[in-house]
Amino acid sequence: MSGQQTPCDVAELGTLFLFEKLDDDQLDRLCREGRVELFEPGPVYTEGDPATCFYVLLEGTVVMSRRVGGDDVEISRTSQRGVYAGAMQAYLNGRNEEVYKGSVRVTEPSRFFVLPAEKFAAILRDWFPMAVHLLEGMFFGSQNTQRTIGQRERLLALGSLSAGLTHELNNPAAAAVRATSALRDRVAHMRQKLGVIASGPYARDTLETLVEIQERTAEQVAKATPLTPMEASDREDALGDWLDDHDIAGGWQLAPTFVQAGLDTDWLDQVAAAVDGPTLEGAVRWLNYTVETELLMNEIEDSTTRISHLVDAAKQYSQMDRAPYQVADVHELLDSTLMMLAGKMGSGIKVAKEYDRSLPRIPAYPGELNQVWTNLIDNAVSAMDGEGKLTVRTALDGDHVLVEFHDTGSGVPDEIRDRIFDPFFTTKPVGEGTGLGLDISWRIVANKHHGSLAVQSTPGDTRFQVRLPLTGSDTPAAPAAPDTPDTSEEST
C-alpha cells in the first residue's frame, strides 16, 4: 500500500526516540533516502506480503494484528510517536526470506516516515556495522537454538513415551508368560487325571456325559460375568459347603476357581448326577483343570490383545507408514496418545473422555497433533502432581473442532498467563522442562493447521482449548500470534 507523499522534515525526525541520537548528516540522509507518507484510514501493509519498507509513526493511530486461522487478531493499538514496524530484519540482506509478520492499518489519517528495506539495510551496515553483526548472530543463533532445543523437546517426549510404553507392554507380556507356564502345568495334570479316569470304573455313557459337561463348562467360562466381592464370597461359601458335604477334600481351594468361571452348586449337582459317588472327586478335579485351562487361555488372550492394542496405538501415535498430511479422526489420535501416556499418569489420575462421536474427520498433520496432545496432557499431569482428574472433551464449535483438556491441578497464575506460550518460558525446575512445549504446540496448531490454542485457568479448573478448522489446506499458514487467553468460565 502507499499513501500521499509529503515533505520530510529533518527537525521532526530528530524528535523521534529512534533517531534522537543521530547527527544532522545522518538525519539528512534519512530524509534523502526515505519519504514521509500520509495514509487515510485503512491498511498500510498486509501480513505475508514481501517486506519492502520500514515504517515509523509520526502522527496518527496504528493498529497491528496477526492472522489466526481465518481471522485477524488485534495485537496492539497505539498513537505513540516513533513506534516502528515493517521490514525489521532487512539488515540480513536476503539471507532470510523477509515478509511482513503481521498487518498494520490506521484508524485515522496518519503520517509515517517510510524507509525502503534496501536503504534501511545499507544505512544500518554503514552506521552500525558491529551492531549488525551482533544482530545477525543473535537472529541466526536464536533460530539454531530453537531448532536444537525443539529436537531435544521431541527426544525428551519420545524418551518419556518409550518408558511408559515399555511399562505398559511389560505388564501384559509378563502376565502372558505366567499364564503360559501355569497352563502347561494344568494341561499336564489334566492329561494325568484323564488317564486315571480312563482306567477307572467309568461306564461309557458316564464318560460321554462327563465330556458333554466339560464342553458346557468351557462355554460357561467364556460367558462368565464379574461378580461383586460380596456375591463372589457368598458363592464361594456355598460351593465350599457343597464340596465338603460330598467329601471332596480341599474344597475351599477349588471353590474360587469355579466362582471365577461363573459356576455354581447347580452345575456341581449335574456333575454329581452323572457319576457314582466314589468317582465324583476325580471327575470334579478333572473338570477343575478344564476350568483353570480355559481361564488361563482367556488371560493369555487378554494379555496378547492388550499388547496388540498398544502396538497399534504406538503406530497410530507415530503415524508410521502414513502420509504426513491426511484426513484424520481426532478421537483416534487422542486415544493413541492417552494410551501411550497411561503409564506416566499413574493410578492417582483419573481420565474421563467426553467425545462427540458425530464430529467429522478433518484434514491435519496427525503426527504433529499427537505431539500437541502429548505436551498438553504432560503439562496437565505435572500440574496435578499425581492426584486429580483429566477430562478430554471434543465438540463442534462453529466451523471448527474443539479439543479441550481440562485438569484439576494448581492452575496457571494470572501474572504468567500471557507468557506461557513464549519460547523457553517454563515454571518447571531446572532440567525438567525446556519451555518449548507450549510454543511448539501453538506453532503446530496456529501455523500448520490455521487453528488456535487458548487457555482458561483458575485453581482446580484449567482448560487448554485447541480449535481446528473443519476444512484446511496442506500449505502451512504464515506465522501468527497465539490467542489472547480467555479467562471466562465454560462447563464441560
LUMVO-210720 format. One record per residue (C-alpha): y, z, x; residue in three letters. Coordinates in pm, whole numbers, padded with zeros to 5 digits, always signed. Each point is the difference from the previous one (the first is absolute). Layout:
N
YZXALA
...
This chain:
492
+00000+00000+00000MET
+00358-00048+00117SER
+00332+00126-00122GLY
+00362-00102+00025GLN
+00118+00013+00360GLN
+00312+00209+00073THR
+00192+00069+00325PRO
-00155+00238+00253CYS
+00229+00287+00099ASP
-00074+00148+00345VAL
+00177+00323-00089ALA
-00211+00042-00313GLU
-00324-00048+00198LEU
+00112+00269+00242GLY
+00012+00257-00282THR
-00374-00033-00070LEU
-00226+00265+00159PHE
-00227-00275+00132LEU
+00280-00162+00201PHE
+00244+00285+00070GLU
-00100+00026+00368LYS
+00052-00371+00073LEU
+00300-00125+00197ASP
+00245-00269-00117ASP
-00184-00285+00176ASP
-00326+00098-00165GLN
+00161+00022-00342LEU
+00161-00341+00057ASP
-00343-00147+00079ARG
-00144+00148-00318LEU
+00274-00162-00207CYS
-00045-00335+00177ARG
-00377-00013-00038GLU
-00027+00174-00337GLY
+00184-00033-00327ARG
+00113+00205-00298VAL
-00140-00101-00339GLU
+00083+00115-00352LEU
-00299+00020-00234PHE
+00030+00013-00377GLU
-00240+00232-00187PRO
-00354-00124+00055GLY
-00246-00058+00286PRO
+00099-00011+00367VAL
-00348-00073+00134TYR
-00360+00026-00126THR
-00303+00174+00144GLU
-00237-00232+00185GLY
+00258-00268+00079ASP
+00066-00084+00370PRO
+00236+00263+00144ALA
+00291-00219+00112THR
+00291+00246-00004CYS
+00102+00359+00076PHE
+00226+00155-00268TYR
+00251+00287+00030VAL
+00172+00126-00317LEU
+00382+00000+00015LEU
+00064+00098-00361GLU
-00185-00001-00330GLY
-00334+00134-00122THR
-00337-00112+00129VAL
-00347+00056-00151VAL
-00311-00027+00218MET
-00345-00049-00157SER
-00359-00069+00097ARG
-00264-00194-00190ARG
-00299+00197-00132VAL
-00242-00219-00193GLY
+00215-00215-00225GLY
+00289+00248-00013ASP
+00303+00063+00219ASP
+00028+00372+00069VAL
+00347+00125+00089GLU
+00000+00182+00333ILE
+00367+00086+00044SER
+00346-00068-00143ARG
+00313+00066+00203THR
+00368-00080+00043SER
+00026+00142+00352GLN
+00192-00231+00232ARG
-00195-00110+00304GLY
-00353+00016-00144VAL
-00200-00290+00136TYR
-00310-00201-00089ALA
-00164-00336+00056GLY
-00128-00146+00328ALA
-00049+00339+00163MET
-00251-00124+00258GLN
+00165-00324+00106ALA
+00009+00140+00355TYR
-00372-00082+00025LEU
+00096-00369+00028ASN
-00286-00145-00200GLY
-00269+00226+00148ARG
-00050+00145-00347ASN
+00027-00196-00326GLU
+00327+00119-00152GLU
+00033+00006-00378VAL
+00210+00220-00221TYR
-00197+00320-00065LYS
+00173+00060-00330GLY
+00258-00143-00236SER
+00374+00072-00008VAL
+00238-00056-00291ARG
+00351+00113-00085VAL
+00116+00146-00331THR
+00369-00083+00049GLU
+00198-00246+00215PRO
-00088+00110+00352SER
+00098-00111+00350ARG
-00238-00014+00297PHE
+00038-00076+00366PHE
-00276-00257+00054VAL
-00144-00077+00342LEU
-00260-00280+00039PRO
-00329+00132+00138ALA
+00011-00209+00318GLU
+00356+00117+00075LYS
-00100+00360-00070PHE
-00292-00034+00244ALA
+00218-00156+00272ALA
+00269+00269-00032ILE
-00255+00281+00023LEU
-00159-00152+00310ARG
+00336-00063+00169ASP
+00154+00339-00075TRP
-00299+00231-00009PHE
-00285-00149+00212PRO
-00156+00338+00076MET
+00017+00108-00365ALA
-00164-00327-00107VAL
-00288+00055+00242HIS
-00042+00353-00133LEU
+00008-00122-00360LEU
-00257-00271+00075GLU
-00224+00256+00164GLY
+00033+00240-00290MET
-00067-00274-00258PHE
-00310-00148+00160PHE
-00117+00342+00124GLY
+00021+00134-00354SER
-00192-00300-00131GLN
-00273+00047+00260ASN
-00011+00375-00063THR
-00035-00046-00375GLN
-00272-00261+00050ARG
-00192+00219+00247THR
+00026+00316-00209ILE
-00082-00200-00312GLY
-00325-00104+00170GLN
-00054+00363+00101ARG
+00055+00107-00361GLU
-00267-00244-00115ARG
-00237+00120+00271LEU
+00056+00363-00101LEU
-00069-00089-00362ALA
-00311-00191+00105LEU
-00121+00298+00205GLY
+00055+00234-00292SER
-00178-00236-00238LEU
-00286-00053+00244SER
-00051+00375+00030ALA
+00008+00037-00379GLY
-00235-00293-00052LEU
-00243+00133+00260THR
-00002+00336-00178HIS
-00051-00164-00339GLU
-00282-00221+00131LEU
-00171+00286+00183ASN
-00059+00208-00313ASN
-00198-00256-00203PRO
-00173-00132+00314ALA
-00118+00350+00092ALA
-00108+00059-00361ALA
-00201-00324+00003ALA
-00170+00099+00328VAL
-00090+00345-00136ARG
-00127-00145-00326ALA
-00208-00263+00181THR
-00164+00266+00217SER
-00074+00218-00305ALA
-00127-00303-00191LEU
-00252-00079+00274ARG
-00130+00358-00023ASP
-00022-00008-00380ARG
-00185-00332-00003VAL
-00250+00136+00252ALA
-00062+00306-00221HIS
-00027-00221-00308MET
-00269-00210+00171ARG
-00192+00316+00089GLN
+00032+00135-00353LYS
-00107-00336-00144LEU
-00313+00018+00216GLY
-00075+00348-00131VAL
+00048-00115-00358ILE
-00213-00310+00052ALA
-00288+00213+00133SER
+00045+00270-00262GLY
-00159+00043-00343PRO
+00242-00233-00182TYR
-00132-00234-00268ALA
+00117-00361+00005ARG
+00208+00040-00316ASP
+00160+00317+00144THR
+00107-00188+00313LEU
+00141-00282-00213GLU
+00198+00255-00202THR
+00130+00160+00318LEU
+00110-00338+00137VAL
+00176-00072-00331GLU
+00176+00340+00018ILE
+00095-00079+00359GLN
+00164-00327-00109GLU
+00189+00172-00282ARG
+00105+00274+00244THR
+00145-00256+00241ALA
+00195-00156-00287GLU
+00124+00344-00106GLN
+00128+00073+00352VAL
+00208-00319-00008ALA
+00156+00106-00332LYS
+00064+00365+00090ALA
+00350+00129-00078THR
+00166+00290+00185PRO
-00017+00341-00167LEU
+00253+00280+00016THR
-00096+00284+00236PRO
-00077+00221-00301MET
-00219-00265-00165GLU
-00185-00067+00326ALA
-00061+00372+00055SER
-00138+00046-00354ASP
-00230-00301+00034ARG
-00127+00116+00341GLU
-00086+00340-00150ASP
-00188-00167-00287ALA
-00195-00231+00232LEU
-00077+00287+00241GLY
-00134+00208-00286ASP
-00216-00290-00122TRP
-00145-00056+00348LEU
-00071+00372+00044ASP
-00167+00014-00343ASP
-00229-00286+00107HIS
-00093+00171+00330ASP
+00176-00255+00221ILE
+00103+00183+00319ALA
+00353-00033+00130GLY
+00139-00131-00326GLY
+00349+00113+00093TRP
-00008-00255+00287GLN
-00103-00288-00228LEU
+00235+00077-00289ALA
+00333-00108+00165PRO
-00144-00343+00087THR
-00123-00056-00354PHE
+00339+00110-00141VAL
+00187-00237+00235GLN
-00219-00282-00131ALA
+00086+00085-00361GLY
-00349+00130-00086LEU
-00073+00297-00229ASP
-00289+00203-00146THR
-00081-00276-00253ASP
-00080-00228+00294TRP
-00223+00270+00153LEU
-00179+00036-00335ASP
-00084-00373+00012GLN
-00147+00046+00348VAL
-00200+00305-00108ALA
-00135-00189-00300ALA
-00121-00284+00224ALA
-00208+00205+00247VAL
-00239+00292+00001ASP
+00128+00344+00092GLY
-00165+00021+00346PRO
+00154-00333+00105THR
+00346+00061-00149LEU
+00156+00140+00318GLU
-00111-00299+00211GLY
+00140-00240-00261ALA
+00333+00185-00020VAL
+00040+00005+00378ARG
-00087-00371+00023TRP
+00266-00075-00264LEU
+00242+00223+00192ASN
-00039-00226+00303TYR
+00070-00298-00228THR
+00320+00167-00124VAL
+00111+00091+00352GLU
-00067-00356+00118THR
+00211-00147-00280GLU
+00282+00246+00065LEU
-00001-00077+00373LEU
+00005-00374-00068MET
+00297+00056-00232ASN
+00174+00191+00279GLU
-00066-00280+00248ILE
+00127-00258-00249GLU
+00316+00204-00066ASP
+00064+00048+00372SER
-00052-00364+00094THR
+00212-00109-00297THR
+00276+00231+00122ARG
-00023-00153+00346ILE
+00017-00348-00149SER
+00309+00095-00203HIS
+00167+00143+00310LEU
-00068-00318+00196VAL
+00136-00208-00289ASP
+00309+00224-00010ALA
+00050-00044+00375ALA
-00021-00378-00040LYS
+00240+00013-00295GLN
+00238+00222+00194TYR
+00000-00215+00313SER
-00007-00325-00202GLN
-00264-00124+00243MET
-00073-00373-00036ASP
+00274-00040-00262ARG
+00322-00196-00004ALA
+00309+00209+00092PRO
+00182-00113-00315TYR
-00192-00007-00325GLN
+00002+00100-00365VAL
-00125+00359-00001ALA
-00085+00287-00233ASP
+00208+00301+00103VAL
-00265+00236-00140HIS
-00266-00137+00235GLU
+00237+00051+00292LEU
+00089+00355-00110LEU
-00365+00095-00052ASP
-00103-00128+00341SER
+00283+00194+00169THR
-00079+00320-00191LEU
-00365-00029+00095MET
+00091-00059+00366MET
+00224+00309-00001LEU
-00230+00226-00204ALA
-00133+00178+00308GLY
+00351+00077+00124LYS
+00113+00151-00331MET
-00261+00274-00009GLY
-00121+00195-00300SER
+00333+00174-00067GLY
+00180-00314-00116ILE
-00094-00139-00339LYS
+00059-00370-00066VAL
+00080-00130-00347ALA
+00017-00369-00086LYS
+00218-00113-00287GLU
-00055-00376+00011TYR
+00126-00255-00248ASP
-00302-00228+00017ARG
+00180-00268-00202SER
+00225-00082+00295LEU
-00037-00356+00130PRO
-00095-00086+00356ARG
+00304-00071+00216ILE
+00072-00222+00304PRO
+00012+00227+00304ALA
-00101+00074+00357TYR
-00284+00243-00085PRO
-00064+00119+00355GLY
+00363+00100+00040GLU
+00019+00164-00342LEU
-00299+00212+00103ASN
+00208+00111+00298GLN
+00278+00103-00242VAL
-00246+00196-00216TRP
-00138+00167+00313THR
+00343+00111+00120ASN
+00106+00135-00340LEU
-00329+00181-00065ILE
-00002+00143+00353ASP
+00354+00135-00049ASN
-00097+00151-00335ALA
-00306+00169+00151VAL
+00213+00142+00283SER
+00260+00129-00248ALA
-00267+00184-00201MET
-00146+00168+00310ASP
-00359-00012-00124GLY
+00058+00125-00357GLU
+00137-00193-00296GLY
-00037-00302-00224LYS
+00066-00366+00076LEU
+00046-00226-00300THR
-00008-00376+00052VAL
+00148-00182-00298ARG
+00046-00368-00080THR
+00204-00149-00281ALA
+00187-00310-00104LEU
+00373+00035+00069ASP
+00176-00307-00139GLY
-00098-00293+00221ASP
-00135+00234+00269HIS
-00314+00203+00058VAL
+00078+00368+00063LEU
-00225+00197+00235VAL
+00095+00369+00014GLU
-00130+00270+00234PHE
+00075+00343-00145HIS
-00075+00311+00204ASP
+00053+00372-00055THR
+00111+00070+00355GLY
+00314+00157+00141SER
+00222-00299-00080GLY
+00266-00191+00193VAL
+00317+00209+00058PRO
+00322-00153-00136ASP
+00165+00001+00343GLU
-00257-00237+00152ILE
-00093-00212-00301ARG
+00233-00282+00105ASP
-00152-00007+00350ARG
-00374-00004-00065ILE
-00017-00381+00011PHE
+00186-00015+00333ASP
-00204-00110+00303PRO
-00127+00290+00217PHE
+00114+00267-00247PHE
-00276+00257-00055THR
-00032+00360-00111THR
-00343+00039+00159LYS
-00041+00198+00325PRO
+00030-00186+00328VAL
-00311-00204+00065GLY
-00112-00007-00365GLU
+00220-00277-00135GLY
+00185-00306+00125THR
+00260-00015-00276GLY
-00093-00362-00076LEU
-00242+00045-00290GLY
+00260-00023-00277LEU
+00210-00255+00190ASP
-00304-00228+00036ILE
-00096+00061-00364SER
+00346-00089-00121TRP
+00009-00318+00210ARG
-00337-00111-00137ILE
+00103+00067-00360VAL
+00359-00129+00013ALA
-00013-00275+00262ASN
-00346-00146-00051LYS
-00050+00064-00372HIS
+00359-00009-00133HIS
-00064+00340-00157GLY
+00152+00346+00031SER
-00099+00345+00125LEU
+00179+00307-00136ALA
-00049+00374-00006VAL
+00065+00277-00251GLN
-00058+00354+00121SER
+00028+00363-00094THR
-00222+00278+00139PRO
-00345-00043-00154GLY
+00082-00342-00145ASP
+00045-00291+00242THR
-00047-00360-00110ARG
+00004-00305+00225PHE
+00031-00308-00218GLN
-00093-00349+00115VAL
+00107-00291-00220ARG
-00157-00341+00066LEU
+00096-00321-00183PRO
-00257-00161-00227LEU
+00074-00336+00158THR
+00079-00069+00363GLY
+00007-00238+00290SER
-00188-00011+00327ASP
+00334-00019+00181THR
+00123+00345+00108PRO
+00338+00101-00135ALA
+00303+00051+00221ALA
+00052+00357+00121PRO
+00135+00229-00268ALA
+00104+00360-00034ALA
-00215+00266-00166PRO
+00080+00109-00352ASP
+00239+00290-00031THR
-00234+00292-00073PRO
-00015+00082-00368ASP
-00016+00372-00077THR
-00048-00034-00377SER
-00305+00156-00165GLU
-00285-00214-00127GLU
-00325+00117-00161SER
-00335-00148+00086THR
